[in-house]
Amino acid sequence: MIKVGDKFPLDTLLLNTEGETKLLSDLISLPCVIYFYPKDMTPGCTDEACSIRDVSDEIRSLGYFVCGISSDDQNSHKKFIQKYTLNFPLFSDLDQSLQKKVGVWVEKSMYGKKYMGTMRSTFVLDKAGTVIATWGDDELCSQGKVLTKTHGEQLLSYLKEVSATSI
């Protein structure tokens, strides 16, 4: 998994909810929060998205763009955004190319069966596109695990701290 100090691969093609394929660098603004999640409409992913939604205005007021990325298609994202009134964009990484580049497309296990899937993870990027913080299941994550029900608060607390120290 990429770590603090690494450049984030902003030159990767993703699909927006309008069905347009664009470079990630054209879809976001820096600095930003990019979070990866396994699947729209699932309990943990819904908790996480709603916790970010609830603080995203405050995150934006600190100068950070917020977006989510999964392997789901744009129609699934549209339904997810509408059902839970998400106030930030979701992008589709259908071939997992970005997830593979950043190291969050990993082998997982459920009920003894192994499969490939998305490691729930979040990256905070500075205005140069450099990773300044990470959350996830990888032991190298600088901020620990993603707590789905309170991840928005985890992010906001960190971003307030960073903003206070950069004044």
N, CA, C and O of each residue as an XYZ file, in Angstrom:
668
protein
N       0.846     -1.183      0.000
C       0.000      0.000      0.000
C       0.886      1.239      0.000
O       1.904      1.289      0.690
N       0.483      2.245     -0.789
C       1.276      3.468     -0.751
C       1.149      4.077      0.641
O       0.175      3.832      1.352
N       2.132      4.862      1.014
C       2.195      5.358      2.383
C       2.452      6.852      2.409
O       2.631      7.483      1.368
N       2.469      7.403      3.600
C       2.742      8.818      3.789
C       4.061      9.162      3.101
O       5.063      8.462      3.250
N       4.031     10.256      2.346
C       5.209     10.711      1.613
C       5.210     10.312      0.152
O       5.947     10.892     -0.645
N       4.382      9.313     -0.223
C       4.303      8.876     -1.619
C       3.385      9.805     -2.411
O       2.457     10.402     -1.866
N       3.666      9.913     -3.711
C       2.775     10.628     -4.622
C       1.604      9.707     -4.944
O       1.799      8.517     -5.189
N       0.393     10.249     -4.946
C      -0.796      9.479     -5.281
C      -0.921      9.425     -6.801
O      -0.683     10.441     -7.454
N      -1.284      8.278     -7.399
C      -1.364      8.153     -8.864
C      -2.618      8.836     -9.442
O      -3.626      8.185     -9.717
N      -2.529     10.121     -9.611
C      -3.659     10.925    -10.093
C      -3.889     10.782    -11.596
O      -4.863     11.317    -12.126
N      -2.998     10.062    -12.288
C      -3.095      9.895    -13.739
C      -3.882      8.640    -14.128
O      -3.721      8.127    -15.236
N      -4.727      8.147    -13.225
C      -5.515      6.938    -13.468
C      -6.905      7.310    -13.968
O      -7.505      8.269    -13.484
N      -7.416      6.552    -14.935
C      -8.749      6.801    -15.480
C      -9.824      6.186    -14.595
O      -9.726      5.026    -14.194
N     -10.851      6.979    -14.297
C     -12.005      6.523    -13.521
C     -13.270      6.978    -14.227
O     -13.231      7.825    -15.119
N     -14.384      6.405    -13.817
C     -15.685      6.733    -14.392
C     -16.478      7.545    -13.379
O     -16.598      7.152    -12.219
N     -17.025      8.692    -13.824
C     -17.876      9.471    -12.913
C     -19.327      9.013    -13.041
O     -19.622      8.130    -13.846
N     -20.229      9.594    -12.267
C     -21.624      9.131    -12.267
C     -22.369      9.507    -13.548
O     -23.473      9.019    -13.786
N     -21.772     10.372    -14.375
C     -22.380     10.698    -15.670
C     -21.930      9.714    -16.746
O     -22.355      9.817    -17.897
N     -21.072      8.760    -16.379
C     -20.602      7.764    -17.331
C     -19.402      8.209    -18.137
O     -19.041      7.553    -19.114
N     -18.772      9.311    -17.751
C     -17.607      9.826    -18.458
C     -16.332      9.258    -17.829
O     -16.199      9.203    -16.607
N     -15.410      8.842    -18.679
C     -14.107      8.359    -18.217
C     -13.148      9.540    -18.224
O     -12.950     10.193    -19.249
N     -12.558      9.800    -17.069
C     -11.646     10.944    -16.935
C     -10.490     10.563    -16.028
O     -10.565      9.614    -15.247
N      -9.412     11.337    -16.156
C      -8.299     11.173    -15.226
C      -8.749     11.624    -13.841
O      -9.493     12.595    -13.706
N      -8.295     10.917    -12.824
C      -8.619     11.314    -11.457
C      -8.231     12.764    -11.211
O      -8.945     13.487    -10.516
N      -7.115     13.194    -11.767
C      -6.661     14.582    -11.576
C      -7.659     15.595    -12.132
O      -7.684     16.740    -11.681
N      -8.484     15.195    -13.104
C      -9.510     16.088    -13.663
C     -10.826     16.017    -12.883
O     -11.696     16.867    -13.066
N     -10.979     15.016    -12.018
C     -12.219     14.823    -11.264
C     -12.174     15.444     -9.871
O     -13.218     15.703     -9.272
N     -10.979     15.681     -9.358
C     -10.843     16.158     -7.983
C     -10.083     17.478     -7.948
O      -9.535     17.925     -8.955
N     -10.062     18.083     -6.786
C      -9.175     19.223     -6.543
C      -8.341     18.882     -5.316
O      -8.759     18.101     -4.461
N      -7.178     19.466     -5.244
C      -6.254     19.207     -4.137
C      -6.219     20.405     -3.208
O      -6.377     21.536     -3.667
N      -6.020     20.195     -1.931
C      -5.864     18.943     -1.202
C      -7.195     18.179     -1.130
O      -8.265     18.748     -1.346
N      -7.103     16.893     -0.824
C      -8.337     16.100     -0.822
C      -8.260     14.878      0.084
O      -7.196     14.467      0.545
N      -9.453     14.320      0.314
C      -9.638     13.063      1.023
C     -10.227     12.088      0.007
O     -11.285     12.345     -0.568
N      -9.536     10.967     -0.209
C     -10.018      9.921     -1.109
C     -10.203      8.662     -0.277
O      -9.258      8.158      0.329
N     -11.442      8.159     -0.256
C     -11.641      6.918      0.491
C     -12.111      5.811     -0.432
O     -12.925      6.030     -1.330
N     -11.587      4.620     -0.198
C     -11.933      3.419     -0.947
C     -12.808      2.546     -0.069
O     -12.552      2.385      1.125
N     -13.838      1.987     -0.671
C     -14.756      1.132      0.093
C     -15.190     -0.035     -0.783
O     -15.174      0.069     -2.009
N     -15.581     -1.152     -0.158
C     -15.890     -2.362     -0.934
C     -17.148     -2.321     -1.801
O     -17.085     -2.722     -2.963
N     -18.296     -1.849     -1.280
C     -19.536     -2.031     -2.045
C     -20.636     -1.069     -1.607
O     -20.891     -0.898     -0.415
N     -21.283     -0.445     -2.593
C     -22.432      0.411     -2.322
C     -23.529     -0.380     -1.606
O     -23.700     -1.577     -1.835
N     -24.260      0.304     -0.747
C     -25.470     -0.205     -0.084
C     -25.227     -1.286      0.968
O     -26.194     -1.801      1.529
N     -23.990     -1.646      1.254
C     -23.740     -2.636      2.295
C     -23.667     -1.921      3.647
O     -23.358     -0.729      3.685
N     -23.938     -2.605      4.743
C     -24.025     -1.922      6.042
C     -22.789     -1.105      6.431
O     -22.915      0.066      6.789
N     -21.607     -1.701      6.366
C     -20.397     -0.985      6.756
C     -20.092      0.182      5.836
O     -19.694      1.252      6.295
N     -20.277     -0.018      4.546
C     -19.997      1.046      3.575
C     -21.014      2.177      3.695
O     -20.674      3.344      3.499
N     -22.252      1.836      4.013
C     -23.273      2.862      4.229
C     -22.964      3.659      5.487
O     -23.059      4.886      5.475
N     -22.595      2.983      6.573
C     -22.217      3.691      7.804
C     -21.067      4.652      7.539
O     -21.090      5.802      7.980
N     -20.064      4.171      6.816
C     -18.894      5.007      6.534
C     -19.279      6.213      5.682
O     -18.913      7.342      6.005
N     -20.014      5.980      4.601
C     -20.412      7.073      3.709
C     -21.243      8.116      4.451
O     -21.036      9.317      4.276
N     -22.173      7.665      5.270
C     -23.028      8.603      6.008
C     -22.232      9.375      7.060
O     -22.512     10.549      7.307
N     -21.244      8.728      7.682
C     -20.435      9.446      8.672
C     -19.593     10.521      7.986
O     -19.370     11.587      8.559
N     -19.128     10.257      6.778
C     -18.372     11.268      6.021
C     -19.322     12.360      5.532
O     -18.999     13.546      5.594
N     -20.482     11.957      5.051
C     -21.487     12.928      4.605
C     -21.794     13.946      5.704
O     -21.897     15.144      5.441
N     -21.937     13.461      6.925
C     -22.344     14.314      8.036
C     -21.311     15.374      8.401
O     -21.652     16.364      9.048
N     -20.056     15.186      8.001
C     -19.018     16.178      8.324
C     -18.359     16.761      7.074
O     -17.421     17.551      7.183
N     -18.835     16.384      5.900
C     -18.149     16.811      4.676
C     -18.166     18.321      4.472
O     -17.224     18.870      3.901
N     -19.219     19.008      4.928
C     -19.214     20.474      4.814
C     -18.079     21.070      5.638
O     -17.411     22.006      5.199
N     -17.863     20.526      6.833
C     -16.761     21.004      7.676
C     -15.405     20.670      7.051
O     -14.473     21.472      7.107
N     -15.305     19.486      6.459
C     -14.056     19.100      5.794
C     -13.782     20.049      4.633
O     -12.649     20.498      4.457
N     -14.802     20.360      3.841
C     -14.634     21.306      2.732
C     -14.273     22.694      3.244
O     -13.496     23.405      2.607
N     -14.830     23.085      4.389
C     -14.512     24.415      4.930
C     -13.034     24.513      5.336
O     -12.488     25.612      5.437
N     -12.399     23.372      5.564
C     -10.962     23.349      5.866
C     -10.126     23.317      4.584
O      -8.896     23.317      4.634
N     -10.816     23.291      3.426
C     -10.128     23.354      2.142
C      -9.895     22.026      1.447
O      -9.129     21.966      0.485
N     -10.541     20.947      1.913
C     -10.325     19.624      1.344
C     -11.517     19.165      0.516
O     -12.667     19.288      0.940
N     -11.231     18.637     -0.662
C     -12.204     17.973     -1.520
C     -12.391     16.556     -0.962
O     -11.440     15.974     -0.439
N     -13.597     15.996     -1.065
C     -13.887     14.652     -0.560
C     -14.494     13.814     -1.679
O     -15.366     14.289     -2.406
N     -14.034     12.560     -1.824
C     -14.665     11.641     -2.777
C     -14.472     10.201     -2.324
O     -13.576      9.886     -1.540
N     -15.347      9.332     -2.845
C     -15.266      7.901     -2.575
C     -15.056      7.137     -3.867
O     -15.494      7.568     -4.933
N     -14.382      5.996     -3.767
C     -14.090      5.172     -4.943
C     -14.340      3.705     -4.599
O     -13.918      3.213     -3.553
N     -15.039      3.020     -5.509
C     -15.226      1.571     -5.379
C     -15.268      0.962     -6.775
O     -15.161      1.665     -7.781
N     -15.425     -0.348     -6.815
C     -15.521     -1.064     -8.098
C     -16.943     -1.063     -8.653
O     -17.169     -1.562     -9.756
N     -17.899     -0.519     -7.917
C     -19.280     -0.456     -8.397
C     -19.390      0.466     -9.606
O     -18.567      1.365     -9.781
N     -20.413      0.243    -10.445
C     -20.591      1.086    -11.627
C     -21.321      2.383    -11.274
O     -21.797      2.561    -10.153
N     -21.395      3.275    -12.249
C     -21.968      4.602    -12.000
C     -23.449      4.555    -11.646
O     -23.924      5.413    -10.902
N     -24.189      3.581    -12.155
C     -25.610      3.479    -11.810
C     -25.788      3.103    -10.343
O     -26.670      3.632     -9.665
N     -24.959      2.198     -9.858
C     -24.990      1.832     -8.439
C     -24.639      3.049     -7.575
O     -25.271      3.298     -6.548
N     -23.628      3.797     -8.007
C     -23.235      5.006     -7.265
C     -24.365      6.035     -7.223
O     -24.617      6.645     -6.183
N     -25.044      6.226     -8.356
C     -26.161      7.179     -8.393
C     -27.239      6.810     -7.376
O     -27.746      7.671     -6.656
N     -27.581      5.526     -7.324
C     -28.600      5.063     -6.369
C     -28.134      5.255     -4.933
O     -28.914      5.671     -4.077
N     -26.870      4.954     -4.666
C     -26.288      5.097     -3.326
C     -26.301      6.563     -2.895
O     -26.685      6.887     -1.771
N     -25.879      7.441     -3.799
C     -25.867      8.888     -3.513
C     -27.276      9.378     -3.214
O     -27.499     10.103     -2.245
N     -28.223      8.976     -4.052
C     -29.604      9.429     -3.881
C     -30.236      8.886     -2.606
O     -30.861      9.635     -1.855
N     -30.079      7.602     -2.359
C     -30.732      6.980     -1.202
C     -30.239      7.574      0.116
O     -31.022      7.750      1.050
N     -28.941      7.884      0.192
C     -28.375      8.358      1.457
C     -27.985      9.840      1.426
O     -27.278     10.326      2.309
N     -28.457     10.546      0.400
C     -28.219     11.984      0.263
C     -26.736     12.315      0.472
O     -26.390     13.219      1.233
N     -25.878     11.572     -0.212
C     -24.444     11.818     -0.102
C     -24.108     13.130     -0.802
O     -24.601     13.399     -1.897
N     -23.284     13.930     -0.180
C     -22.975     15.267     -0.696
C     -21.527     15.374     -1.178
O     -20.891     16.420     -1.046
N     -21.029     14.294     -1.729
C     -19.697     14.258     -2.329
C     -19.747     13.226     -3.451
O     -20.600     12.338     -3.431
N     -18.846     13.328     -4.431
C     -18.902     12.406     -5.572
C     -18.329     11.029     -5.252
O     -17.473     10.861     -4.384
N     -18.849     10.045     -6.004
C     -18.321      8.679     -5.979
C     -17.840      8.357     -7.388
O     -18.511      8.680     -8.368
N     -16.683      7.723     -7.487
C     -16.120      7.368     -8.779
C     -15.965      5.854     -8.880
O     -15.766      5.164     -7.880
N     -16.061      5.355    -10.112
C     -15.987      3.918    -10.372
C     -14.603      3.533    -10.882
O     -14.090      4.116    -11.837
N     -14.020      2.554    -10.232
C     -12.749      1.959    -10.635
C     -13.070      0.528    -11.050
O     -12.727     -0.431    -10.358
N     -13.740      0.407    -12.202
C     -14.309     -0.874    -12.624
C     -13.278     -1.981    -12.791
O     -13.558     -3.140    -12.488
N     -12.086     -1.631    -13.273
C     -11.049     -2.652    -13.484
C     -10.042     -2.696    -12.331
O      -9.026     -3.386    -12.414
N     -10.330     -1.958    -11.263
C      -9.495     -1.902    -10.059
C      -8.081     -1.387    -10.350
O      -7.159     -1.654     -9.579
N      -7.903     -0.654    -11.450
C      -6.551     -0.191    -11.799
C      -5.982      0.751    -10.741
O      -4.810      0.636    -10.383
N      -6.794      1.682    -10.234
C      -6.302      2.580     -9.192
C      -6.102      1.827     -7.884
O      -5.117      2.042     -7.179
N      -7.042      0.943     -7.566
C      -6.920      0.168     -6.329
C      -5.650     -0.680     -6.337
O      -5.002     -0.836     -5.302
N      -5.297     -1.220     -7.482
C      -4.064     -2.014     -7.592
C      -2.836     -1.117     -7.443
O      -1.869     -1.492     -6.781
N      -2.872      0.066     -8.058
C      -1.733      0.988     -7.969
C      -1.465      1.427     -6.535
O      -0.310      1.549     -6.128
N      -2.519      1.664     -5.773
C      -2.310      2.148     -4.402
C      -2.230      1.011     -3.387
O      -1.935      1.244     -2.215
N      -2.492     -0.220     -3.836
C      -2.326     -1.382     -2.973
C      -3.507     -1.703     -2.079
O      -3.340     -2.297     -1.014
N      -4.712     -1.310     -2.510
C      -5.892     -1.618     -1.699
C      -6.761     -2.714     -2.325
O      -7.798     -3.068     -1.763
N      -6.358     -3.249     -3.469
C      -7.016     -4.415     -4.068
C      -6.245     -5.617     -3.526
O      -5.132     -5.898     -3.970
N      -6.835     -6.315     -2.576
C      -6.100     -7.309     -1.795
C      -6.875     -8.624     -1.697
O      -8.071     -8.690     -1.979
N      -6.152     -9.658     -1.291
C      -6.812    -10.928     -1.023
C      -7.521    -10.830      0.315
O      -6.943    -10.396      1.312
N      -8.769    -11.237      0.320
C      -9.583    -11.207      1.531
C     -10.097    -12.620      1.790
O      -9.943    -13.509      0.952
N     -10.698    -12.815      2.936
C     -11.218    -14.134      3.283
C     -12.531    -13.982      4.038
O     -12.646    -13.167      4.954
N     -13.515    -14.775      3.641
C     -14.788    -14.790      4.355
C     -15.259    -16.242      4.438
O     -15.365    -16.936      3.426
N     -15.535    -16.680      5.651
C     -15.982    -18.054      5.880
C     -15.023    -19.072      5.259
O     -15.445    -20.102      4.734
N     -13.736    -18.767      5.328
C     -12.716    -19.663      4.809
C     -12.482    -19.577      3.312
O     -11.565    -20.215      2.795
N     -13.292    -18.803      2.606
C     -13.129    -18.667      1.162
C     -12.308    -17.413      0.863
O     -12.605    -16.334      1.377
N     -11.288    -17.557      0.040
C     -10.430    -16.431     -0.326
C     -10.933    -15.807     -1.625
O     -11.388    -16.506     -2.530
N     -10.842    -14.485     -1.700
C     -11.255    -13.749     -2.897
C     -10.525    -12.408     -2.909
O      -9.948    -11.996     -1.903
N     -10.555    -11.738     -4.050
C      -9.948    -10.409     -4.167
C     -11.022     -9.356     -3.922
O     -12.157     -9.488     -4.379
N     -10.646     -8.311     -3.194
C     -11.594     -7.244     -2.906
C     -10.892     -5.980     -2.443
O      -9.668     -5.937     -2.321
N     -11.681     -4.968     -2.190
C     -11.166     -3.659     -1.789
C     -10.925     -3.609     -0.293
O     -11.817     -3.921      0.495
N      -9.721     -3.215      0.100
C      -9.442     -2.954      1.506
C      -9.993     -1.561      1.826
O      -9.618     -0.577      1.189
N     -10.867     -1.491      2.798
C     -11.410     -0.206      3.227
C     -10.236      0.671      3.665
O      -9.500      0.315      4.584
N     -10.067      1.804      3.012
C      -8.907      2.649      3.297
C      -9.170      4.088      2.856
O     -10.020      4.356      2.006
N      -8.418      4.995      3.457
C      -8.563      6.417      3.164
C      -7.192      7.054      3.058
O      -6.271      6.724      3.805
N      -7.078      7.985      2.101
C      -5.838      8.735      1.889
C      -6.155     10.224      1.927
O      -7.130     10.672      1.322
N      -5.339     10.982      2.632
C      -5.420     12.437      2.602
C      -4.226     12.917      1.795
O      -3.085     12.542      2.067
N      -4.500     13.753      0.794
C      -3.456     14.281     -0.082
C      -3.302     15.780      0.138
O      -4.282     16.490      0.363
N      -2.070     16.248      0.072
C      -1.831     17.690      0.174
C      -2.016     18.328     -1.198
O      -2.390     17.648     -2.153
N      -1.759     19.618     -1.302
C      -2.013     20.318     -2.566
C      -1.061     19.906     -3.687
O      -1.289     20.254     -4.845
N       0.010     19.164     -3.354
C       0.933     18.655     -4.370
C       0.597     17.218     -4.777
O       1.264     16.656     -5.646
N      -0.434     16.612     -4.156
C      -0.802     15.239     -4.476
C       0.013     14.209     -3.720
O       0.050     13.039     -4.100
N       0.664     14.636     -2.654
C       1.448     13.732     -1.809
C       0.574     13.242     -0.667
O      -0.191     14.014     -0.088
N       0.687     11.957     -0.342
C      -0.084     11.371      0.749
C       0.463     11.902      2.080
O       1.658     11.801      2.358
N      -0.443     12.474      2.902
C      -0.020     12.982      4.211
C      -0.620     12.191      5.367
O      -0.194     12.350      6.511
N      -1.622     11.327      5.078
C      -2.210     10.480      6.125
C      -2.943      9.321      5.469
O      -3.453      9.443      4.356
N      -2.989      8.185      6.181
C      -3.696      7.007      5.684
C      -4.423      6.302      6.823
O      -3.975      6.311      7.970
N      -5.542      5.699      6.484
C      -6.293      4.825      7.388
C      -6.544      3.533      6.628
O      -6.709      3.562      5.408
N      -6.576      2.396      7.322
C      -6.889      1.131      6.686
C      -6.437     -0.044      7.517
O      -6.019      0.114      8.664
N      -6.522     -1.238      6.929
C      -6.153     -2.463      7.632
C      -4.670     -2.786      7.523
O      -4.195     -3.709      8.185
N      -3.930     -2.049      6.706
C      -2.502     -2.272      6.552
C      -1.780     -1.717      7.779
O      -2.094     -0.622      8.246
N      -0.820     -2.468      8.296
C      -0.104     -2.017      9.498
C       0.708     -0.751      9.244
O       1.144     -0.104     10.197
N       0.922     -0.383      7.973
C       1.666      0.830      7.654
C       0.796      2.086      7.667
O       1.318      3.188      7.499
N      -0.499      1.950      7.858
C      -1.389      3.108      7.857
C      -1.038      4.026      9.027
O      -0.942      3.588     10.173
N      -0.853      5.289      8.717
C      -0.367      6.237      9.725
C      -1.388      6.553     10.806
O      -1.006      6.929     11.915
N      -2.685      6.411     10.511
C      -3.720      6.810     11.461
C      -4.537      5.639     12.005
O      -5.502      5.853     12.739
N      -4.167      4.410     11.657
C      -4.877      3.247     12.173
C      -6.005      2.791     11.275
O      -6.040      3.111     10.087
N      -6.928      2.040     11.854
C      -8.038      1.436     11.111
C      -9.166      2.443     10.859
O      -9.340      3.410     11.600
N      -9.911      2.187      9.807
C     -11.132      2.935      9.514
C     -12.211      2.413     10.462
O     -12.488      1.214     10.492
N     -12.806      3.299     11.222
C     -13.949      2.954     12.072
C     -15.188      3.417     11.316
O     -15.487      4.610     11.287
N     -15.913      2.475     10.702
C     -16.956      2.848      9.739
C     -17.999      3.807     10.296
O     -18.383      4.754      9.610
N     -18.460      3.590     11.506
C     -19.527      4.435     12.059
C     -19.051      5.849     12.407
O     -19.859      6.774     12.481
N     -17.742      6.018     12.620
C     -17.220      7.325     13.034
C     -16.061      7.808     12.163
O     -15.283      8.668     12.578
N     -15.949      7.253     10.957
C     -14.805      7.635     10.121
C     -14.813      9.119      9.764
O     -13.759      9.749      9.687
N     -15.984      9.664      9.550
C     -16.059     11.098      9.274
C     -15.429     11.903     10.397
O     -14.680     12.845     10.140
N     -15.725     11.543     11.634
C     -15.139     12.238     12.788
C     -13.633     12.004     12.874
O     -12.884     12.909     13.242
N     -13.179     10.773     12.530
C     -11.741     10.513     12.484
C     -11.069     11.489     11.521
O     -10.054     12.103     11.850
N     -11.646     11.622     10.335
C     -11.085     12.509      9.315
C     -11.101     13.962      9.778
O     -10.091     14.661      9.703
N     -12.249     14.403     10.251
C     -12.397     15.799     10.649
C     -11.424     16.157     11.770
O     -10.805     17.220     11.735
N     -11.288     15.297     12.744
C     -10.367     15.538     13.852
C      -8.936     15.683     13.333
O      -8.222     16.606     13.726
N      -8.522     14.781     12.461
C      -7.180     14.842     11.891
C      -6.990     16.130     11.085
O      -5.985     16.823     11.242
N      -7.967     16.446     10.219
C      -7.828     17.623      9.354
C      -7.821     18.923     10.153
O      -7.113     19.863      9.791
N      -8.590     18.989     11.222
C      -8.551     20.172     12.093
C      -7.173     20.314     12.727
O      -6.635     21.417     12.823
N      -6.610     19.196     13.155
C      -5.276     19.212     13.774
C      -4.226     19.696     12.759
O      -3.383     20.530     13.087
N      -4.283     19.170     11.530
C      -3.340     19.559     10.493
C      -3.504     21.045     10.163
O      -2.518     21.767     10.013
N      -4.755     21.492     10.053
C      -5.010     22.894      9.736
C      -4.497     23.812     10.828
O      -3.956     24.882     10.547
N      -4.666     23.390     12.084
C      -4.217     24.209     13.222
C      -2.698     24.314     13.256
O      -2.163     25.358     13.626
N      -1.993     23.247     12.876
C      -0.536     23.280     12.923
C       0.083     23.956     11.707
O       1.266     24.296     11.734
N      -0.689     24.161     10.641
C      -0.135     24.788      9.436
C      -0.404     26.289      9.395
O      -0.073     26.951      8.411
N      -1.001     26.828     10.455
C      -1.304     28.267     10.494
C      -0.069     29.041     10.876
O      -0.112     30.268     10.966
